[in-house]
Amino acid sequence: MKYLRRRLIHGVLLLVGVSVLCFLLSDLAPGSFFDEMKLNPQISSDTIAALRSQYGLDQSLPVRYGRWVKSAFRGEFGYSFAYNSPVRGLLALRARNTLFLTSLATGLAWLIALPLGVWTAGHPGKWVDRISMGGTSLLLSVPELVLVLGLLYVVIRTHTLPVGGMMSTGFEWLSPWGKVWDLAVHLVVPVSTLTLASLPILVRHVRASMIEVLGTPFIQSARAHGIARMRLLFRHALPAAANPLICLFGLSVGGLLSGSLLVEVITGWPGLGPLLLESSMSRDLYVVIGIVMSSTLFMIFGSLLADVMLVLADPRVRVE
Amino acid sequence: MIAAVILLALVHLAILFAGFVAPADPAAQNRDFPFAPPSRLHFIDARGHLHLRPFIYQWTMRPDSFNEYEESHVPEYPVQFLVAGTGYKIAGLFPSHTHLLGVENPAHIFLMGTDNYGRDQFSRILYGGQISVAAGVLATVISLALGSLLGCISGFYGKWIDESAMRLAELFLVLPWLYLLFAVRAFLPLHISPTQTFLLLITVIGMIGWARPARLVRGIVLSAKNQAYVAASRGFGASDVHLMRRHVLPQTYGVLLTQAALLVPQYVLAEVTLSFFGLGLSEPNPSWGGLLATLQQYNVLVSYWWMFAPALALVVVSLGYLSVANAFHERLQSVSS
């Protein structure tokens, strides 16, 4: 419990750190959302000055940060210049979609990586191992960007799946099962891209840490006792190899979020990615900060989840 | 390993001497050949004669079509080597107009097809590499310099310096890097000159990735500074700077090299991603991301498979660097054990 509490405090400090970093960076940057307006002769400089003061951009950095923290506690997380509404309303739905996509991809990637890694570690040099090693090194050098474009090409050419977005038009009138099916077919391209992209690293780590454990004396003795091969691999060796893998789970969330950003924009998935791109272009400061903060929050949530699993899996952590 | 190094060397040389290898100017438009497919190399002509020197036929657009091409079988254009063509500058300094290969006017050779303005895709990929790969390499240099400096200082002096630097590193490590990259790019001005954009890009990309090398270097420095020979050197009155430069830093070179080989493809990808989304260098400057950006149009993605060629270049470069990194890593492991 003490361990978890320490990790929780650490996570909160991290969030504070990220927000400070965001504000520092935004202060270093020249120009703002309203700079584009200066090019428009129909908007007088007085209007722009009034807008700046209305949104509090004329205040000093600490004042702005203080205001932002206050609004964060109110649950608003600042105000969007472009949408003229609190940031939270803009983010909530999109954050949910991103979370849905990434958690599905994470789950799927681990579901494939664990058995594959364990099996290849148990049978090194056999054909499954060779294929998996070759496949992972190829996948490792194909970036998500190329992967998603290639998948889209195949899908469009074969006319098998709908492309783009999260649901078809007329989604509201579908039956409940129809809705689930519609969502599922829209998920295929983004989820398989993210899964394929994160798979190679996971498989390799599972394999490496399993091989390490399989060389230890207690496995030798278990084998000498005549314990069946599958039971040996999954019941005896895997729990012993789990620690670094649980840590990897916490870390892999970050990579997956980055990948998801890209995939979302390209496949038109209504998540945080397209909004971040749009707000980056228009320099909608608080939306950008809000999105960075929520992605950090996801990451911290992922690593906290990993910590909880670590506590459950490893008695030594509980004692410390 | 050897194969990967040779491959990388070839790719980098071709990119460095893009003017020589590329048959055309990257900005030269051929409005008669929008989205022309890659030229086909032939050895046997329409009459069934065998030619030892490969030749191409000129594309002609099918009548009543917008973008369907067929080969006009009348004149053959043999592929010639070391031909005179449009002028360029070797490494931006020495003017020249000799090209590795080409065909006689009025034909054009499109090794990887053309884009919507009829610009030669192959030439644009080579010139684009000068931006994308250079951005990757330079950003890596920045990252490693910053990382080893901070890692060395924090490992060597320890205490609060170490504590605060490592907390900061943790901050950078947990952040999803693409989000951070986008955010930082969002805070920077959009409308600046291409050179400024390029410099800004590599600085931003390089600054974001300092944390991992810093932590690795710190680890090595921590174990190195307690070695007997370092203590002995200190006992003889060596200054801190001398100790770091002479005894501590050389131990980090292996790790730094491995990191470099890992970071370059990652940073090339970062530049490609930013340019793909229009946040990096924009038209008419070719960069791999900008070239791939045409694939965002539905009809281009579906109809013109050769527009995927920059992706192939990207994959080849990553594959090369990653296998070199792997080889370095294994070498390091075997040395340490």
Contacts between the chains, C-beta under 8 A, distances in Angstrom:
chain1	res1	chain2	res2	distance
A	14	B	170	7.4
A	14	B	171	6.4
A	14	B	174	6.4
A	17	B	167	7.6
A	17	B	171	4.9
A	18	B	171	6.5
A	18	B	175	6.6
A	21	B	171	6.7
A	22	B	183	6.8
A	25	B	183	7.2
A	25	B	184	6.0
A	25	B	187	5.4
A	26	B	187	5.2
A	28	B	187	7.2
A	29	B	187	3.4
A	29	B	188	5.7
A	29	B	189	7.6
A	30	B	188	8.0
A	30	B	189	5.8
A	31	B	189	5.4
A	137	B	319	8.0
A	137	B	322	7.3
A	137	B	323	7.6
A	138	B	319	7.7
A	140	B	318	7.9
A	140	B	322	5.9
A	141	B	265	7.2
A	141	B	315	5.7
A	141	B	318	3.9
A	141	B	319	4.0
A	141	B	322	5.2
A	142	B	315	5.5
A	142	B	318	7.6
A	143	B	269	4.9
A	143	B	272	7.7
A	143	B	314	6.5
A	143	B	315	7.7
A	143	B	318	6.8
A	145	B	269	7.2
A	145	B	272	6.7
A	145	B	273	6.2
A	145	B	276	6.4
A	145	B	292	7.1
A	145	B	311	7.6
A	145	B	314	7.9
A	146	B	308	8.0
A	146	B	311	4.2
A	146	B	314	6.3
A	146	B	315	6.2
A	149	B	292	7.3
A	149	B	295	5.5
A	149	B	301	6.9
A	149	B	308	7.0
A	149	B	311	6.6
A	150	B	308	7.4
A	150	B	311	7.6
A	152	B	301	6.2
A	153	B	301	6.0
A	153	B	302	7.1
A	153	B	305	7.5
A	153	B	308	7.5
A	156	B	298	7.6
A	156	B	301	6.7
A	156	B	302	5.0
A	157	B	302	6.6
A	254	B	174	6.3
A	254	B	175	7.2
A	254	B	176	4.7
A	254	B	177	7.5
A	255	B	176	7.5
A	257	B	176	4.1
A	257	B	178	7.8
A	257	B	179	6.9
A	258	B	176	4.5
A	258	B	177	5.7
A	258	B	178	3.6
A	258	B	179	6.6
A	259	B	178	7.7
A	261	B	176	7.4
A	261	B	178	5.1
A	261	B	179	6.3
A	261	B	182	7.3
A	262	B	178	6.7
A	262	B	273	6.3
A	265	B	277	6.6
A	266	B	296	7.3
A	276	B	179	6.8
A	276	B	182	5.4
A	276	B	183	7.6
A	277	B	182	7.0
A	277	B	277	5.7
A	277	B	279	8.0
A	279	B	186	6.9
A	280	B	182	5.1
A	280	B	183	7.1
A	280	B	185	6.1
A	280	B	186	3.5
A	280	B	279	6.6
A	281	B	186	7.8
A	281	B	190	7.3
A	281	B	278	7.6
A	281	B	279	7.6
A	283	B	186	5.9
A	283	B	187	7.4
A	283	B	190	7.8
A	285	B	186	8.0
A	285	B	187	7.8
A	288	B	182	7.7
A	288	B	183	5.1
A	288	B	186	4.9
A	288	B	187	7.7
A	289	B	183	7.5
A	291	B	179	6.8
A	291	B	183	7.7
A	292	B	175	7.5
A	292	B	179	5.3
A	292	B	180	6.8
A	292	B	183	4.9
A	295	B	175	7.7
A	295	B	176	5.0
A	295	B	179	4.7
A	296	B	174	7.1
A	296	B	175	6.2
A	296	B	176	7.7
A	299	B	174	5.3
A	299	B	175	7.3
A	299	B	176	6.4
A	300	B	174	7.2
A	303	B	174	7.2
